[in-house]
Amino acid sequence: MSEKRTAISAALTSILCVQGGASLAKKLFPILGPAGASSLRIGLSALLLLIINRPNFSALTKKQWLCCLGYGLSIGGMNLLFYFAIERVPLGLGVTVEFVGPLMLALFLSRRVLDVLWAILACIGILLIVPWKSNNVDLLGLGLAFMAGMFWVGYIVMGSKVTQLIDGKVAVSVGTLFAAMLIVPVGIASGGLMHITPTLFFLGLAVAILSSALPFTLDLVAMKRMPAKSFSIFTSLHPAFAALSGLLFLGEALTMIQWLSIGCVVFASIGTVITSEKAS
């Protein structure tokens, strides 16, 4: 029971940090752009984790390096695409569409008919977001969020695997370093990093701590103590927290239909967890 409580507490704290950090990060977009903001976030996170955790690179085996590489590339792709997505769509909608990835993973790992019903409910929620009769939401933004969700799947799968092979502090440090090697060149090429000021730097540092360094570490604590399926479903709280964060900190008001769509995704995910526990 203690292990379960630790996993749940870590996952919940991670969700709060990520969505609060995403709201701060969006304030960087007008000057740095999504690529610049993402590279500042991941770059500073990598530096912080390397300084704090001091991983021994020479002690890593080839298999551990490869797992950390897959884990890090998943982090990089997930974050870069998501920042491009929320530049175009509200935070709550972006996270809801992105959540399709973890939901698909959870369903893939399930083998029960009831899970299909929950999946249909979640799909209804996703479809309600798409503005079929208007242009209020950018379809490219939703597409980028969906692609970010596919990298989110890799993040969960590789994160669960890497915690079985290597200490979590080492894994998150090396993985974030690989993510920075992917994202920072994109940020430099975009030209956004040329506009950094001391104020933006410290705002980026806060985003790095809230959205990357702390939650990535907490996620590994949770993933080490719960199955990938359970962790995937637990992330269903992200859309709700993202919508609330966007409303409180960015003034991104959603329509009733959009709130209903988020509710469908969250309810379907919670339902999957409850019925899975009863079946086990």
N, C-alpha and C positions, 0 to 999 in steps of 0.2 A: 504493500500500500504506500509506503514511503517513497519508493521508486516512482510509482504512478503520480503521486502528488508533486514530486520534483519535476517530472516531465511536463505535467499540465501547467505548473507555475512558470516554468521556463518558456513554454510555448506561448502562454498568454502575455507574459512580459515582452517577449519578442514581437508579438503582433502590435502591441501598444507602441513600442519603440519605432517599428518600421513605418507605421502609418503617420505617427507624429513627425518623424523625420522626413517623410515624403512631402508633407505639407510645407515644411521649411525649405526643402529642396526646390520646390516649384517656384519659390521666390527668387531663386538664382537664375531661372530660365531667361528672363528678359535681357540679362546682360551676358551670361555665360553660355546660354543655349543648353539643351538637354545633354549633348555630348560633353560639353565643358563641365556641367554640374555633376554628371555621372563620373567623369574621370577624376574630378576633385574629391568626390565622396569616396570612391574606391581606392584612389591613390593614397589619400591620407589614412584611410582605414588600414591599408596594407602596412604603411609605415608604423602606425600605432601598434598593431598586432605583432609586428616583427620586433619592435623595441620592448614591448611588455613580455612577450612569450619566449623570445630568444630561441627559436627552433634550431636544433642541431641538424643541418642539412646533410652532413656526411653520414649520419646514422640511418638515413632513409634507404629502403630497398627500392629496386626497380618497380615492383608492384605498388608500393606506397606512393612513389612519384607519379605513376600513371593514374592512380585513383585521385590523387590531389589535383592532377592536371584536369581530369574530367570534371571534378567538383568545381575547380576554379573557373573553367570555361563556361560552366553552367551559370555560375554567379555572374560572370561578365555579360553573357548574352542576355540573361534575365533582366539585369539592371539597366543595361544600355537601351534595350528595346522598350522596356517599361517607361523609361524617362521620355523617350520619343513619343510614346503613346499618350502619357498624361500631359504632354505639351498641347495635345489636340483635343482631349476629352477630359471631363471631370474625373477627379481622383477615384470617387466611388464606382463610377462606371468602368473605368479602366481596370480596377482590381477585380471587379465582378467577372469581366470577360477573361481576364488573366487566370482566374480561378478554374476555368474550364480544364486547364492542364492537370492540376492536382485531383480534380474530381474524376477525370478520365482514368488517372492512375489508380485511384481508389476502386473504381468500378472494374477495372481490368484485373485487379487482385481479388475481386469478389466473384463468387460463383452461384449467387442466389437470384431467383426471379424477383424478389422484393427489391433488390438493388436496382433493377431495371426501372421499376416504378419511380424510385427516388431520382433516377437519372432523367426520366421524362419530365418530372417536376422541375429539376434544375435547368433542363433545356428550355422549358417554357419561360423560366426566369431570364435566361440569356436572350431568347428571341424577343422578349418584351423590351429589351434595351434598344434594339435596333430600330431606328426611326424609319419604318417602312414608308410612311406617307409624308415625311418632312426631311429637312436637312439640318436639324438641330444638333445632331451628333456626327462627328467626322468618322466616316466608315474606315478610312485609312488608319485613324487612331485606334479604332476597335480591332482592326487586323493586326496592328503592331502589338496590342495588348494580348491578343490570342497567341502570337508567336512567342511573346515573353513567357506565357503560360507553359509552352512546350519546354522552354529552358528551365522553368520552375520544376517540371517533372524530373529533369536531369539533376537538378539541385537536390531534390528529395532522395532520388535513387542513389546518386553518388554519395550524398551526405550520410545516408544510412550505411552504405558499404564502407566508407572511409573510417567511420567511427569504430568499426570492427577490426581495423588494421593498424590504427595509429591513434595516439593520444589526441583528444579533441582540440587542445590548444595549438598543437603542432599542425594539425590538419587545417584549422581555420586560418592560421598564419600563412601557410604555404599556398592554400587554395586562393586566398584573397590576393596574394602576390601574383599568381597566374592571372587572376581576373584583372588586376591592374595592368599587367603586360598586354592584355587584350584591349582594354578600354582607353588607357591614357594616350596612346598614339592617335586614336580617333578624336579625342578631345583636343589634342595639339593641332591636328590637321584641320579641325573645325574653326580654329582661331579664337574660340571662346575663352581659353585660358589666358590669353593676352590681356584680358580686361579685369583680371583679379585685383581687388583692392584689399587693404587690411580687414575691412568690415566683411567683405565677401569671403575672405579666407577663413575667418573665425566662424562665420555662418556655415561654411562648408565643413569645418572641423566638427561643429555640432551635428551636422547631418551625417558625417562619417561615423561618429560615435553612436548616434541614435539608430541610423538606418543600416549600418553594416557591422562595425566592430562588435557591438554588444549583441544585436539579434543573431548574427551568424554564430557567435559563440553559444548563445542560449539554444539555438536550434539544434546544434550538435548534442547538447546536453539532453534535449528532448528526444531526438532521433535515436540516441543510444539506448533509451529506456522505453521506447514504444515502437511498434511495427510501422513500416512505411505507409501502409493503408490507413492506420489510425492517425498518423501525423498528417497525411494528405487531407483527410476529412476535417481534422481540427483546424486547418487553415481556412475553413469556411467562414470563420469569424473575420477574416481580413476584409471582405467587401463591406460589411456593416461598419467596422471601425474606420475604414477608409472614407466611407460616405459621411460619417459623423465628423471625422477630421477635416475633410474638405469643406463641410458646412461651417464648422466652428472657426477654422483658421484661414480659409480661403474664400468664404462666402459663396461656395458652389452649391446653390440650392438645386435639388432634384425634384422632378415631378412625382406625383403619386404613383404613376405607372412605373417609373424608374425605382422608387422605393419598394414597390411590390415585386419587381424583378429581383432586387437584392434579397428581399425576404424569401422568395421562392428558393433561391440558391442556398441560403443559410439554413432554411427549414429542411430542405432535402438532405443537406449534409449532416445536420444533427440527427435526422431520422435514420440515416444510414448507420451512424455510430450506435444509436440506441438499439436498433434491430440487430446489429452485428453482435453487440454485447449479450443480448438475450439468446441469440443463436449459439453462442460459444459456451 
